[in-house]
């Protein structure tokens, strides 16, 4: 099969490589010329995705994966088109500009009989009410009649995309029955699945019936995580007030099979968990539980700074090293990272924050408008990301450091003797 993947980012490129590995001819399309040049040369354009470099090189060597900036031309040569371009949210409003631009390019090259599948997480109703008319208006083709259109959300975790593609059922819903059937056939031919006896039905491609059901499923599963983390963070703050370690409480609760409390922490970042609840709220603005949880998570960087001030005192003039620009350990990505709120809050308090991250050079950090750490002395340290490199850090790395706020519980207390080590939810009073 000839397949076009539109968007060669951290989701789209692994998808393209996966399809090529299953014997299909794949054309990756992206507006970023550097990305296209790297993929066309068989070189991964970003680090951190397990097995991507090897699989990409193999697909390039076999001639099954090419790359281009001409979306319309790639679509015109394809029987199936998979869309994985970003959708951002600003002040609770979805920004459809990238989706709309990609859709216009796809429509220009769209031919009768083609399957178009959107994997970008979208508000409920977007596939039917926004994308289908847009494709029709430019192409002159009838959605559902001349071409098939489905929504099939990506459900993978950056860094382990290939494993997650095998582990989780692929959800598919179309704008009509024929589109849904075509979508199920397509994904069955390009994906492989692990045996999952724990599931209520066999692992594989699951027909959800409609695009709206598939859109809702993606928003529901990610919003659940945000609400659960928000609850855990609320528990952590209460634990600090009553002098109890919330980690012990959560471990005890989760021994009961109906309790699945998540882990509290200094921030909730990434393209997914901070964003998709906002898309859900855009659909359902009266969902006060969702809004409250989103707020509870958004204020955690401020809470971490409050813990620092309670332990350290006035931080005006203090050198505070923030460890981790990435939103989570092992991933070179700063989307919605808590580092930005930490820096802003510390600057408001007239402290001198400096950011260090093993995945970023000082110049790269400064390009992100973050003050880079270049070996200065530290009065206090805040762990923002759970990079594995931080597990062996010690007070001796910063002679004279007075306070450590470990927002991810990754440091070894034995390495911080003589320093006040503060954990979120460990019983500190603010």
C-alpha positions in Angstrom: 0.0 0.0 0.0 1.1 3.6 -0.6 0.8 5.7 2.5 1.4 9.3 3.2 2.1 10.5 6.8 1.6 14.2 7.2 3.7 15.5 10.1 7.1 13.9 10.8 7.3 14.8 14.5 7.7 12.6 17.5 4.5 10.7 16.7 4.3 11.0 12.9 7.8 9.8 12.1 7.6 6.6 14.2 4.2 5.9 12.6 5.8 6.3 9.1 8.6 3.9 10.1 6.2 1.4 11.6 4.2 1.3 8.3 7.4 0.9 6.2 8.5 -1.9 8.5 5.3 -3.8 7.7 6.1 -3.7 4.0 4.3 -0.6 2.8 5.6 2.3 0.7 5.5 5.4 2.8 6.0 9.1 1.9 6.5 11.4 4.9 5.4 15.0 4.4 6.4 17.9 6.6 6.8 21.7 6.2 10.1 21.6 8.2 12.9 21.4 5.6 15.5 20.2 8.2 13.2 17.4 9.3 12.6 16.3 5.7 16.3 16.4 4.9 17.1 14.3 7.9 14.4 11.7 7.2 15.3 11.6 3.5 18.9 10.7 4.5 17.7 8.0 6.9 18.8 10.0 10.0 16.5 10.6 13.0 15.9 14.4 13.4 15.4 14.2 17.2 16.8 12.0 20.0 15.2 9.9 22.6 12.8 7.6 20.8 13.7 3.9 21.4 14.6 2.0 18.3 13.8 4.9 16.0 17.3 5.4 14.6 17.7 1.7 13.7 14.2 1.3 12.2 14.5 4.6 10.2 17.8 3.6 8.8 16.4 0.2 7.8 13.3 1.8 6.1 15.6 4.2 4.2 18.0 1.4 3.2 15.1 -0.7 1.8 13.7 2.3 -0.1 10.3 2.1 1.7 10.4 5.6 3.3 10.9 8.8 1.5 10.3 12.4 2.7 9.1 15.6 1.0 7.8 19.1 1.8 5.1 18.8 -0.9 2.2 17.5 1.0 -0.3 17.6 -1.9 2.0 15.6 -4.2 2.6 13.0 -1.6 -1.2 12.7 -0.9 -1.9 12.4 -4.6 0.3 9.3 -4.8 -1.2 7.6 -1.8 -4.1 5.3 -1.0 -4.1 6.2 2.7 -3.2 9.4 4.4 -2.4 9.6 8.2 -2.3 13.1 9.8 -0.2 13.8 12.9 0.3 17.6 13.0 0.0 19.6 16.2 -3.0 21.3 17.6 -2.2 23.9 20.3 -4.4 25.5 23.0 -4.1 29.1 24.0 -6.2 30.3 27.0 -8.5 27.4 26.6 -9.1 28.0 22.9 -7.9 25.4 20.4 -5.6 26.8 17.7 -6.6 24.9 14.5 -4.1 26.8 12.3 -1.7 23.9 11.7 -4.6 21.4 11.2 -6.4 23.7 8.8 -3.2 24.3 6.8 -2.4 20.6 6.6 -6.1 19.8 5.7 -6.0 22.3 2.8 -2.8 20.8 1.4 -4.2 17.3 1.8 -7.4 18.3 0.0 -5.4 19.7 -2.9 -3.9 16.3 -3.6 -6.9 14.1 -2.5 -8.1 11.5 -5.0 -11.3 9.4 -5.0 -11.0 6.2 -2.9 -8.4 7.5 -0.5 -8.6 6.9 3.2 -7.8 10.0 5.4 -7.1 9.3 9.1 -6.5 12.1 11.7 -4.5 11.0 14.7 -4.0 14.4 16.2 -6.2 14.8 19.4 -9.2 16.9 18.5 -12.3 18.3 20.2 -15.3 16.1 19.8 -17.1 16.9 16.5 -14.0 18.3 14.7 -13.6 15.5 12.2 -17.2 15.6 11.0 -17.9 19.3 11.3 -14.6 21.0 10.5 -12.3 18.6 8.6 -14.8 16.9 6.3 -16.2 20.2 4.9 -12.7 21.6 4.5 -11.5 18.6 2.6 -14.7 18.6 0.4 -14.6 22.4 -0.3 -11.0 22.2 -1.8 -11.1 18.8 -3.4 -14.6 18.9 -4.7 -15.0 15.3 -3.4 -17.8 14.0 -1.3 -16.8 12.9 2.2 -17.9 9.3 2.7 -18.9 9.0 -0.9 -15.7 9.7 -2.8 -13.2 9.3 0.0 -13.1 7.8 3.5 -12.5 9.8 6.6 -11.8 8.5 10.1 -10.5 9.7 13.5 -8.0 7.3 15.2 -6.2 8.9 18.1 -2.6 8.3 18.8 -2.2 6.6 22.2 1.5 6.4 22.6 4.1 7.8 25.0 7.1 9.6 23.6 10.2 7.5 24.0 8.3 4.2 23.8 6.1 4.7 20.7 6.8 1.3 19.1 6.1 -0.6 22.3 2.9 1.3 22.8 1.7 0.7 19.3 1.8 -3.0 20.1 0.4 -2.8 23.6 -2.7 -0.6 23.2 -5.8 -1.2 21.1 -6.1 1.1 18.1 -9.3 3.0 18.3 -11.1 3.9 15.0 -14.3 5.8 14.3 -15.4 7.2 10.9 -17.9 9.7 9.6 -19.9 6.8 8.2 -19.9 3.0 8.4 -17.9 2.6 5.2 -15.2 4.9 6.4 -15.0 3.1 9.7 -14.6 -0.3 8.0 -11.9 1.1 5.7 -10.1 2.5 8.7 -10.2 -0.8 10.6 -8.8 -2.6 7.5 -6.0 -0.1 7.2 -4.8 -0.2 10.7 -5.0 -4.0 10.8 -2.6 -4.1 7.9 0.0 -1.6 9.3 0.1 -2.5 13.1 1.0 -5.5 15.2 -0.4 -6.2 18.7 0.8 -7.9 21.8 -1.4 -10.5 23.4 -3.5 -8.8 26.2 -5.5 -11.3 28.2 -6.4 -8.5 30.6 -8.5 -6.7 28.0 -12.3 -7.2 27.7 -11.9 -8.2 24.1 -8.9 -9.2 22.0 -6.1 -6.6 21.5 -6.1 -5.1 18.0 -8.1 -2.5 16.1 -11.3 -1.6 17.9 -14.2 -0.2 15.9 -15.8 2.6 18.0 -18.5 3.3 15.4 -18.2 7.0 15.0 -15.6 9.7 14.8 -17.2 11.4 17.8 -16.8 8.3 19.9 -13.1 8.0 19.0 -12.5 11.7 19.7 -14.3 11.4 23.0 -12.3 8.3 24.0 -9.0 10.1 23.6 -10.1 13.2 25.5 -11.6 11.0 28.3 -8.6 8.9 28.9 -6.2 11.8 29.0 -8.5 14.0 31.1 -8.8 11.1 33.6 -5.1 11.2 34.1 -5.1 15.0 34.7 -7.9 14.7 37.1 -6.2 11.8 38.9 -2.9 13.7 39.2 -4.8 16.8 40.4 -6.4 14.7 43.1 -3.0 13.3 44.1 -1.5 16.8 44.2 -4.4 17.9 46.4 -3.7 15.0 48.7 0.0 15.9 48.8 -0.7 19.5 49.9 -3.0 18.2 52.6 -0.4 15.8 53.7 2.0 18.7 54.1 -0.4 20.4 56.3 -1.0 17.5 58.6 2.6 16.2 58.7 2.1 12.9 56.8 4.0 11.5 53.9 1.5 11.1 51.1 3.6 8.5 49.3 3.0 6.0 52.1 -0.7 6.8 52.0 -1.0 6.3 48.3 1.0 3.1 48.4 -1.4 1.8 51.1 -4.5 2.9 49.1 -3.4 1.3 45.9 -3.1 -2.1 47.5 -6.9 -2.2 47.1 -7.8 -3.0 43.5 -10.3 -0.2 43.2 -7.8 2.5 44.0 -5.4 3.8 41.4 -4.1 7.1 42.8 -1.4 8.6 40.6 1.8 10.3 41.7 1.9 13.9 42.8 4.7 16.1 41.6 6.1 19.6 40.9 4.4 20.0 37.5 2.4 18.3 34.8 3.9 19.0 31.3 4.0 17.7 27.8 1.8 18.1 24.7 -1.0 15.8 26.1 -2.0 16.0 29.8 -2.0 19.8 30.3 -3.7 20.3 26.9 -6.4 17.8 26.2 -8.4 18.6 29.3 -8.7 22.1 27.9 -10.1 20.6 24.7 -12.6 18.7 26.7 -13.6 21.8 28.6 -14.0 23.6 25.3 -16.6 20.9 24.4 -18.0 20.7 28.0 -17.4 24.1 29.8 -19.6 23.0 32.8 -17.2 20.2 33.7 -16.1 21.8 37.0 -14.3 18.7 38.2 -12.0 18.9 35.2 -11.4 22.6 35.6 -10.6 22.3 39.3 -8.1 19.5 38.6 -6.4 21.4 35.8 -6.0 24.4 38.2 -4.6 22.1 41.0 -1.9 20.9 38.6 -1.1 24.3 37.1 -0.3 25.8 40.5 2.2 23.1 41.6 5.3 25.0 40.5 4.2 27.9 42.6 3.6 25.5 45.5 7.2 24.1 45.1 8.6 27.6 45.3 6.5 28.2 48.5 8.1 25.0 49.9 11.5 26.4 49.1 10.8 29.8 50.7 9.4 28.1 53.8 12.6 26.1 54.2 15.2 28.7 53.0 13.6 32.0 54.0 13.9 35.1 51.8 15.2 33.9 48.4 16.0 37.5 47.1 19.5 37.3 45.7 19.8 33.6 46.2 21.2 31.4 43.4 18.7 28.7 42.8 19.6 25.9 40.3 16.6 24.3 38.6 17.4 20.8 37.5 15.5 19.8 34.4 14.1 21.9 31.6 12.3 18.9 30.0 8.8 18.2 31.1 9.8 14.7 32.0 12.9 12.6 32.4 14.7 11.2 29.3 12.8 13.3 26.8 14.2 16.4 25.1 11.0 18.4 25.0 9.9 21.4 27.0 6.2 21.6 26.1 4.3 23.0 29.0 7.2 22.2 31.3 7.1 23.4 34.9 10.5 25.0 34.4 9.0 28.1 32.9 6.7 28.8 35.9 9.5 28.1 38.3 11.8 30.6 36.6 9.1 33.3 36.5 8.1 32.8 40.1 11.7 32.9 41.3 12.4 36.1 39.3 9.3 37.7 40.9 10.9 36.9 44.3 14.2 38.5 43.1 16.0 35.2 43.2 18.6 34.3 40.6 17.4 31.1 38.9 19.6 29.0 36.6 18.5 26.0 34.6 20.5 22.9 33.9 19.5 19.8 31.9 21.6 17.0 30.6 19.8 16.9 27.3 20.3 20.6 26.6 23.4 22.8 26.2 23.4 26.2 27.9 23.0 27.8 24.5 19.9 25.7 23.8 18.4 26.7 27.1 19.0 30.3 26.5 17.4 30.0 23.1 14.3 28.9 25.1 14.6 32.1 27.1 15.8 30.1 30.1 18.7 31.4 32.2 21.3 28.7 31.8 23.4 27.2 34.5 27.1 27.5 33.8 28.7 26.1 36.9 27.8 28.9 39.4 27.5 28.3 43.1 24.1 27.3 44.4 22.3 28.3 47.5 19.3 26.0 46.7 18.4 23.3 44.2 15.0 22.4 42.7 14.6 19.1 40.9 12.0 19.7 38.2 12.4 16.7 35.9 13.1 13.1 36.8 16.1 12.6 34.6 18.0 9.3 35.6 21.2 11.4 35.9 19.8 13.1 39.0 19.6 9.9 41.1 23.2 10.1 42.0 23.4 13.8 42.7 24.8 14.9 46.0 25.2 18.0 48.1 28.9 17.9 47.3 28.1 18.9 43.8 27.1 22.3 45.1 29.2 23.1 48.2 27.3 25.4 50.5 23.8 24.5 49.2 21.3 24.9 52.0 18.0 23.5 50.6 17.0 20.9 48.1 13.4 20.8 46.8 13.1 17.4 45.1 9.9 17.8 43.1 10.1 14.2 41.7 11.5 12.2 44.6 14.5 11.0 42.6 17.4 12.0 44.9 19.0 9.8 47.5 18.6 11.3 51.0 22.0 9.7 52.0 23.7 12.1 49.5 22.2 15.2 51.0 23.2 14.9 54.7 23.4 18.4 56.2 21.1 19.9 53.6 17.4 20.4 54.2 15.8 18.1 51.7 12.1 18.9 50.9 9.7 16.6 49.1 6.2 17.5 47.9 3.7 15.8 50.2 6.2 14.5 52.7 4.7 16.5 55.6 6.2 19.9 55.3 4.0 22.8 56.4 3.7 25.8 54.1 
